[in-house]
Amino acid sequence: MDRPIETFMRLGIVHYMAFPELGSGNGPWEETVRHIALDPFFDAIEITHIEESRVRDRVRNLAHLASLSVAYGAHPLILGQGLNINSLDKEERTRVCDLLKNHLDEAIYMGAESFVLLSGKDPGAENRSEAVAALITSLEDLCAYAAGKSGPRIVVEIFDRDVDKCCLLGPSDMAKEVAAQVNKKFDNFGLLVDLSHIPLLNESPKEALVPVKEYLTGVHLGNAVTDANYSGYGDNHPIFGTPGSVNDVPEVVAFLRTLFEIGFLNEKQRPIVSFEIKPMEGQDPLVIIANAKRVLQRAWSMV
C-alpha cells in the first residue's frame, strides 16, 4: 500500500495488555500512557478501570491533550472475577450487568467511544440456545443504559470456544446471530474481531470477518500459540513470530486485505485497529510494541 496507514484507520493499542500490571486498576498509568501519547504512530488507546480518581483525571487529560481516541475494555473485570453475562441464573446476570454499568459510567467519564466486553463461558451444546438468549437480554440492557447516558457503543469481542477462554461467543455464525438480534432494537452495538482468536476458532480471515461485516466496529491485531509444546500456549497474545505461534507478517497481510475487501478499512470512518500484545516473562513492553509496529509496517507495504 502506497498510501499512509492512517488514511484508512486509527491505529491503537490495548494499553492494559501491553502493560499487564495495570489490569488491577493500579500501577504506573500516567507513565505508560505518556509513552503512547508521545508516539505519533498511535491515534487511539484502549484502557480499562483506573482505581484512583486523580490518576483517572490525569490519564483522561493526557489522552485529550494528545488527541487520542479512547476505548474502554472490561476484560480485566470480567476475567478477573469470572463474570458471566450469559449466566442461566437471572440474579447472577443482573449482578454482572450492574457491575458492568459501573464501569460504563467510568468509560463515559473517560470519553470512550466504545465499551468492549466478552461473553461468559460456553455452557455446552445442551444449554447453548438458552445462554444465547440470556446474552442477548444482557446486551440489550447494557445498550439501553449506554444510550440513555449518551455513552459509548457496546461491543462484544469474539473469543475462542474450546481452547483457552472457552466463551459462548464464539464462532462467527453465532456472533452474527446475536448481533442481528440486538441490532433490531439498538443501533449502539457492534462486534470486535481479533486476529489472534481466528486460528483458535479454526476460522480463516474470510470466515471470521465476512459473516459479521455489517456489525464489525473494532479490530485487534494479535498473535496466539497453538502448539501446546511451546510457552504461551493459548490466548496469551505474544509478539508476532513467537515460536509455536500462528501469526506474523503474512497473516497480518491476509487479515488487512480481507478488512479492505469487506469495506471495514475506509477513509470516511477510519475505525480503530489496535494491537493486542502482551509481554512474556522478561520482555520489555516498549520493545514488544516496537515489534508490533514493525510487523504492521512490513505488512502494510505488501497489502
N, C-alpha and C positions, 0 to 999 in steps of 0.2 A: 504494500500500500504506500503510495507516494504522497498521501495527504496526512496531516498530523492526526495523531490518535485522538486528541481532544476535540476534533471536529465531530466525532460520532459518539463520544461517551465522556462521562466524568469519571476519571479513574479514582478509586477509593481504596481503603484498607480497613479490614476488620481489626480495629485497633487492639481490642482486648484479647485477640488471639495472637497477634504479633508480640504482645506484651502480656502473657497469660497470668502474671501475678495480679493483674488488675481485675480479674474475674470476680474477686471477692468484694469489689467495690472500693477497696483501699489500695494504696500504693502510689507510685510516682506518676500520677495522672498528668500534672502540668508539664513535667519534664519530657515525658514521652509524647504527649500531644504536640508539644512545641516542635519536636523532630518532624512531624508530619506537616505542621503549619508552615515551617520554613522551607519545605520541599515543593517547588512549583510543579513537580510531576503529579502531585495529588490535587484533586478538586473536591474530594469527599472523604469523610471519616465516619466509620461505624463504631459507635460507643455503646456502653452498657451502663448499668446503675453505678452512680458515684455516691459513696456513702456520705461524705461531708458536704454540707450545703455551700460552704465558702469555696471549696475546691470545685464544686459543680459550677458555681458562678464564674470562676476563672477559666475553666475549660470552655464554657459557653462563650465567654468573651474572646478567648483565643481563636475559636472556630470562626466567630463572626469577623474578627479582625483580619483573618487570613482568607476570608471569602470561601470557606469550606462548607459544602453541603453536609448535612448531618443526617445519619440514620441511626436507629436505636435497636440493639439486639437484646432480646430477653432470654437468650440461650443459657447464660450462666445461672440465672434464677431457676429456669425450668429443669436443666440437667442437674444442677447442684442440689435441688430439693426433690428431685424425682417427680415433678408435677406432671399431671396427665390431663390435658384439656379435653380428651375424649373418653374420660373415665365413664364406665357404665353406672357409677354411683352419682346421682344428681347432686347430692350435697357436696361431694368432693369436687365436681365440676364447678359448682358455684364458688367454692372456696378458692379454686385456682383462678377463675376469672376475676375475682375480687383482687387477688394479689397482682394479677397482670394489669388491672386497671390502675393500681397504684403506680406501677412502672410506666404506664401510658401517660399518666399525669406528669411524670418526670420527663418523658420524651417530649411532651408538648412544651414544657418549660425550656428544654434544650433546643427547641426549634427543629426537631427531627421531622423529616418528610415521610419517613416510613418507620413502622414498628414491626420488627421481624421476630417471629417465634417459630416453634416447631410443634408438630403434633406429638401426642403421647405414644406409649408403646402399642404395637400391634397386638391385639388380644388373640389372634389366630383366626382361621377361616370361619370357625363356628360362630363367633361373635363379631365378625368384622363389619357386617352391614349395620348392626346396632351402634358400633363405635363410630362409624362414618356419620350416622345421623346425629350422634352426640357431638361430634366435632363440628358439624355444620351449625348446630344450635349455639355452641360456644363462640364460634367465629362471628355469627350474626350478632350476638350480644356485644362482642368487642367492637365490631364495626359500628353498631348503633351508638355505643359510648364515645368512640372516637369522633364520629360525625357530629354528635351533639356538642362537642367541645371544639369543633373545627380543628381536630387533631390530625395526626399522620395516617397514612394508608396502613391498613392491617395487611401484613404479608406473611405467608407461611413458606418456610424453606423446606424443600423436598429432601428427605434423608433416606438412608438405606432401610430395608425392612428386615434383613436376616443376617447381617454381618456384625455390626457394632451397635449403633443406636437403636436399631430394630423398631423404627417408627411406623405408625399406621400409614402415614404419607411420606414416602411410598412411591410406587410406580406412577409413571406419567398418566396412564389412563385413569387411575383413581384421582390423581391431582386435578385433572381436567373435570371430572365429575363433580368434585367438591367445589371447585372454583365456579363452575357453571351454576350450581345451586345457590351459592352465596351471592353471586352477582345478579341473581334475579331480584334481590331485594336491596343490595348495596353496591354502589359503584366505587367504594373506597377499599376494595380488596384486591390482592394480587398474589402471585406466586414468585418464588425465587428458586432458580436452578443453580446448583454448584457443580462445577466441572469435576470436583473430587468425588462427588457422590454418584456420578453417572456410571463408572465401572462397578461400583459396589451394588448397583441395581441391575447390572448386566444389560445396560442400555447403551446405545450409540448416541452421539450428539443429536442426530436427527430424531431418533426415537424418544429422546428426553425432551426436546425442545418443540418440535413441530406440533404435537398434540395440544400443548399448553400455550402456544404462541400468543393467543389473544388475551391471555391472563398474565403473561410474563411481565413483571415490573422490576425485577432485580436479578443480578447475576453475580456469582462468586467465581474466582479463578483460584483453584487449589489442586492439591495432589493427595493421593491415597496409596497406601501399601496394601497390595492384595496377596502377597506371598507371606504366609504365616511364619516362614523361617527367618524373616527379617524383622528388625526392631521397627517400631512404629506401625505395626500391622493394624489395619482397620481405618477408622475415620479420625486420623490424628494430624492431618494437614502438614506433612513435612515439606521441605523445599522441593522444588521441581528437580527431577533427575535423581532423587534418593534411591539407593539400591533397593530392589524389590517393589518399587512403586510403578505407577502406570502412566503418569502424566509428565510430559516435558514439552519442548518446543513443537513437535509435530501435532500433539494432541491439542495444544492451545490454538494452533493454526486451524485445525479442523473445527474446533468449537467456535472460533471467531467467524469463520466462513459461514457456518450454519446460522449464527446470530445475524449476519448480514442478509442471508437468504430469506429469513423469516421477517425481516424488517425491524428487528429489535434495535440494532445499532443504526442510528439515523441522526441527521444534523438538526432536526427540529426539536426532539425531546432530549437528546443527549442523556440517556439513562445512566445510573450509577453502575459501574462494573468494578467490583472490589476484589483485591487479593484477600484470600483467607489462608494464611500460612502461620505455622506455629514452630518456634524453635524447639529442637530436640535437646537433650541434655548436653550442656557445654556450648551450645550455639548462641551467637550474638544476634539479638533481634534485628539490629541495624544491618547486619551482613545478610541475613535471610531476606530482608526487604530489598536489598540491592540485587540479590539473586533473582527475585521475582521480577523486578523491573527490567533486568537484562533479558530474561526469558521472554517477557512480553514484547520488548523492543525487537528482538530477533523474529518472533512470531509475526509481529505486525509487518515487518519488511517482506514477509512471504505470503501475506494474505492477498 
